Amino acid sequence: MSPQPATMEAPWPVAELGARLREYIDRLGTIWIEGEITQWGVSGGNVYGKLKDLEQDATVSFTIWSSVRSKLPATLSQGDRVVALVKVNYWVKGGTLTVQVMQMKQLGLGALLERIEQLRAQLGAEGLFAPERKKRLPFLPGTIGLITGKDSDAEKDVLRNAQLRWPHVRFRTVHAAVQGERTVPEVLSALATLDADPAVEVIIIARGGGDFQNLLGFSDERILRAVAAATTPVVSAIGHEADRPLLDEVADLRASTPTDAAKRVVPDLAEELLRVDQARSRLSQRVTSLIQNEQERIQQLRSRPVLVDGGWIVDQRSQELTMLVARGDELAVRRVGDELALVERLCAQMRALSPRATLDRGYAIVQGADGGVVRTPSDAPDGRELVVSLSGGRLAARSLGPAASAPAVPDSRDD
């Protein structure tokens, strides 16, 4: 019996519409379709994903149960171009359309993924992915630049977690589209604005995950080159661990999630205070240990016999000093005696050799009036005035000339 047509007066119940849709869709049976995998997620052994038309903007969700997945190639992944045998189901209770995959074969890389891989190879050859060109993040940035969607979960996650770690952290947030056609121009504008701000010391680009197609903007060459050319360090916080747009490769730091970005950029105040306390404790222990060691060394030095009673040094040195003084006196007396004896001998020799000693033995010195010594008779001609020096004084005399004969002069050797 055919159902009555639906009118305003006799409308169909929702269940009736659902049943009709399911009945009509069931007539399709299993069909082969072709497309590009733009989303591939595994949960509980089942795969939930999306297929995109190769030419037009059309997408359909699909499900692969674990029993079917075990028979599919293990290399299937997001970005692959595939053909799939599917059965379309309509779930009346939830009002949703699902495509159940029965078979799936890989035809190659999808057009989008192929372009991304070509760009990856080009930028890698240019050195944009090289670790040595990546800039280090500041330990505690004064101001953090944030590029994200307005009122997005990513923005809330970054701000909340950063403030939990360091309550006084400052942000300058520039909102931009994070999916769709406006993503590239708005992200480029936000990046230029924050990079030109001297107060901004690090920039976070954050998005809360999404399928492969929604993240395409963050693999755009214009954004990648702008990030590479930025003077401010850039952190990529796009999606989750499985989402890897090319921005992750060019950025100075990749964070797996916006929450992870906050943790990587902002230090934890409690952890830093704990480190300071630990450093102080270690420093105090080192200083205390050093002082104790020095005190023990001083105590050991003071306990040595040589320092316990210092009087022995004075006693020992006083004895040595007494002996040295006595020895000095003895040597001085002996030296003085020797020198006196020498002086006496020299005096005796001088007296023996003195002219006065000769005069004392009865000799005389005859001099002329001019003081010259008369040595020969010819030096005293007749009538010459003479001065005769004796032991007891001088006599004036006059020469009578040479004598005919005179007594012999005694030889001093006869004395």
Buried (B, 14 or more C-beta within 10 A) or exposed (E): EEEEEEEEEEEBEEEEBBBBBBEEBEEEEEEEBEBBBBBBEEEEEBBBBBBBEBEEEEBBEBBBBEEBBEEBEEEBBBBBBBBBBBBBBBEBEEEEBBBBBBBBBBEEBBBBBBBBEEBBEEBEEEEBBEEEEBBEBEEBBEBBBBBBBEEBBBBBBBBEBBBBBBEEBEBBBBBBBBBEEEBBBBBBEBBEBBBEBEEBBBBBBBBBBBBBBBBBBBBBBEBBBBBBEBEBBBBBBBBBEEBBBBBBBBBBBBBBBBBBBBBBBBBEBEEBEEEEEEEEEEEEEEEEEEEEEEEEEEEEEEEEEEEEEEEEEEEEEEEEEEEEEEEEEEEEEEEEEEEEEEEEEEEEEEEEEEEEEBBEEEBBBBBBEEEEEBEEEEBBEEEBEBBBBEEEEEEEBEBEEEEEEEEEEEEEEEE
